[in-house]
């Protein structure tokens, strides 16, 4: 099992610290550094900056949002970043959610699976540098009856096949991800529930494509916080968990709420959502069960974190992405180093 880090969103007042975290991860031998985007900082700019300030670590988008860019533009960005970094770029894609897709980008959040499949096909085709033409439900290239003609990518990427990941939560999306991608980006993963909530669906997709799980990167992100009081550490993540389970999406379309329900928190997920959507964010955070937080984070001593890492490795995780938590840079760097120490104690390094 390899280790990665996730810097989250840029521009939240921790930019200098984030760069220091990325550089320390590079020095410690972490495998990949991911950056996110929603409706603030964009991932490619951050990744270019991090790559320029590091030497070995891969940089990856977790995620570049599908409604934000035409697929050919994403292929251009991927090829450029892969060339600039000497083959250190990983392309993570996702459909975002209905509120961001329609509210920020003005793109209807309809048929996300079909849209993702077409998007991936176009990106992959463009990366081969053959003349690009495509006839699909969502994209037609070139547009018919006009001056457009099939053209090809002029940039020569470091690699023709750049590792492509998809952020997936629901069963159908997970199955399609197994079929068409090189890896899956998972959030709120529980080692105890990983087989039923994710792996069996990914495996079904791989089988549909005539493939096995060999070489497929199962890549969940977990916050890591170092300390003796696990309950106090978990309480720090209550607002974060409540935001996703209660408020990330609409009442009818919240993928994280549905995931919590599939993990056995049916009643609790409903209560968190009811309170959050009613404006009671404090009550929503208080309603988050301690066990839900503890199962989807790495909290406590190095020894306890090592035990949890072993469980994730045994469950089938191949790259464990850490979001090192702390109120100061020193605390975040300590969490980063604890991740490496825990891997070594678990015999996973």
N, C-alpha and C positions, 0 to 999 in steps of 0.2 A: 504494500500500500504506500502510495506517495502522499506528500503533503503539499497543499496549496494555501494561498491566502486570498481573502476577498477584502478589498479596500472600500467597498460600498460606493457611496456617492461622493463626488468631489464638490468643493465649494461650501462645505458645512463648517468652515472655520478650523479644519484640521489638516489643511492641504500640506503644509510643511511636515507635519507629523506623519501623514500618510506616505510621503516620499521616503522618510526615514524608516518607516516600517517595511516598505518595499525593498529598500537597500539592505536592511538587516536580514530580511527573508532571503535575498539573493546571496548574501554572505553565508547564511546558515545552510544553504542547499535546498531550500524549498523549490518545488518543481514548477509552479505557475502562480502568477499574480493576476487576479481578476479585478475588473472594475465594472461598475453598474451604471445604468442611466435610466431616468424616468421622465421627468420634465424639468430638469435642471442641467447638470453637467452631462456632456455627451461622453460616451466611453472611448471612441477612437482617439480623441485629443489627449485624454488622460493617459491612455496606454502608450501613445507615442512619447509623451513626456517621461513616463516611468521607464520605458525601454531605453531612452537616451541616457538615463541616469543609472542604469544597471548593466550587468555584463552577461549573465548566464540565464537567469530566470525567464521562463516563457511569460508572455503577457496575453490575456484573454478577455474577451468581452462577455460579461455576464449580467446583462445581455445587450446586444444591439437589437433595438426594437424593429420588428418587421413593418409595422405601419409607418415608421419614421422615414424609411428609405425605399426607393425603387431597388429591386434585386440587383440590377446591373451596377448601381452605385455601391452597394455592399460588396460586390465582387471587386470593384475598383479599390475600395478602402482596404479590403483584406489583402489584395495583391500588393498594395503599396506598403502596408504595415509589415507584411511578411518579408518584403524586399529590404525595407529599412532596418529591420531587426535581425537580419541574417537567418530567417527561418524560425523565429521565436513566437510567432503569432498563432493564437487559437481563436476561431470564430464561434462565438456563442450567440444564438438567435432565440427570440421569443416573441409571442404575439402581444405581449403586455396585457392590459385588461380593457374592458369596454369603456371605462371612464376616461382613461388616458387616450386610448385609440380614437374615440369619437370626440372627446372634449378638447384634447390638445392637438391631435393630428388631423382631425376631420375625416377619419377613415372609418367606415362602418365595420363594426366588430361582428362580422358574419362569416360563417364557414371557416373558422380559424384553422381547422385541420387541412382542408383542401388548399387554403391560401399558403399555409406553411410548406406543404409538399411542393407546390408549384415554385415557390420562392427558392427552396433548396435546389430544385432541379435547374433553375435559371442560373443561380450562383455557381453551381458546380460546372455547368456548361460553359459559362463565361470564363471560368478559371482555366479551362482547357485551351483557351485562346483560339478556338475555332470560331468561325463567323456565327454570330448569335441570332438565332431565329427560334421562336417558340409560339405555339398555338394552344393556349389554355383557356380556362374559364375566367381567370382573374387577370392574366397578362397575355397580350399578343404582341410579339416582336418580329419584324417591324409592324407598325400600325398599317393596316391595309388601305390601299387607295391613296396613299400620300407619297411624299418624297423620301421617306425612310427606307434604308436598305440594311441588310445584315452587315454588321461590322464586328471587329474583334478587338479584344483587349490589347492595348499597346504595351502595357507594363509587363515585364517578365518577372513573375513572383519567384521567390526563392524555391518554392515547391508548388507543383501543379495541384497536389492534393493537400490542402490546408485542413487540419483537424476541425471538424464541424460538430458543434454541440447544440442541443436544443433544451431550453428550460421547459420542463414538463411536470405536471402534477396529476392531471386526470388520467384515468385508465386508457382512454382512446388515444390521448396525446402521447402517453408513455409508450404504447404499442407502436404508434407510427414513428416515434423517435428511435426505438430499437430497430425499426426497418430502414430508416433513411439517413441516420446520423452516425457519427463516430463516438458520441458520448452523450450523457444526459446530465443536465444541471438540476439538482434537486434541492429543495428548501424544506425546512421543518422535518428532517428525516429522523425517524426513530429506528435504532438498530433492531428493536424488538418487533417492529412492524414492517421492516423494509421489504421482506419477501412478498407480503400480501399487498402492500400499498404501491410498490414500484417494480421490483425485480421480475415478478411473474409476468407483468405486462410488457416490460422491455424484452424479456426472453421470447415472448410470443411474437413480437415484431421481428426479432432476429430470425426466428424460425421461419416466419413468412417470407423473409428475404433469402432463405437458404443459408443462414449464417448462425454461428454460435456466439456466446458471450465473450469468447477469446478476443482480446484486442479492443473490446468496447469499454469505454471509460465511464464508470459509475461515480459521479462527482457531486456529492452533497456538500452544502455549506452549513457549518455549525459555529455559533459564537463560542469562544473559549474565554473563561474567566478563572483566574487563579486565586485561591484563598481557602481559609479554613471553614468558614461558615457558609455551607452550601445553600441554606435557606435564604440568607441575606443576598447571596450572589444571584439566586434565581429571581428574587424580588426586583432586581435591577432590570430584568428582561420582561417584566409584566406588561409595561406599556407597549413594548415592541410586539409581543405576542398578541396582545389585544388589538393592536392596529391591524395586523394581518388577518387574524381570525374574525374580528368584528367589523372592520371598516374597509378592507381592501377589496373593493368591488361593491356591487349592489346586493340586496338581500337575496335575490334569486341567483346571482352569478358571482359567488365568492369561492374561488378554487381552494383557498386555504381553509375556509370554514368547512368545506366538504371533506378536505383531507383530515381535519381534526375529527370529524364525525366517523370517517372510515377507521380511525385509530381507536375508536371506542368512546369518544367524548361527545356523544350525540347531544345530551342534555346541556352540558357545559358550553358547547359551541353555540347552541341556540341562545343561551343566556348572555354570553359575551356579545353576540351580534345584536341582540335586542337592546342591550344597554348602550353599546357603542353608537348604534344608529339613532338612538334617542338622545344622544349628546352627553351621556354619562360615561365619559372615558375613564374616570377614576373607578367607577363601579365595574366597568368592563374589565379593567386590569385586575381588580380584586377578585373577579370571578374566574380568572384563569387558574386552573389547577396547578399546584406545584409540580405534580408528576408530568404534566404536559411540557412544562418548561425544562425540567430535568432530563426528560427523554430526548429533547431536541437541541440540547446544548452540551458543552463539555465544561463542567463546573467542579471546583474543589482543588484538592492537592494533585501533585504530579502523579502520585500513585493511583488516585481515583480516575484521573483522566486517562492514564495508561490502560486501566481496565476497560473503560468505555471504548477506547480506540480499538482494543482487541475485539470487542463485540462488533464494531462496525466492519473491521476487516473480515471477520468470520461471516458476517451477513452478506458480504459481496462487494463492499466499497473498494474501489481501486485508487481513487484520489480523494483524500479527505481535505476539504477546503476549510480553513479556519478563519474566523473573523475575530482577531485578538482584541479583547475588550479591556477597557481601563479608562480612568478619568484623566490620566496623564500619559505623556509619551513613554515615560519610564515603565509605567504599568503595562502598557500595550507591548512594549519590547520584551518585558519579562514574560508575558503570556506567550509571545512568539517563541521565545527560547524554551519555555515549558513544553510547548508542543513538540519540539524536537527531542527534548529529554524524555517525554512520555513515550514517544515512538521507540526510542532506544530501550527504555525499560521494558516495553511490551515485546521487544524483539522483532519489531516490524520495519525498522530502518534498513 
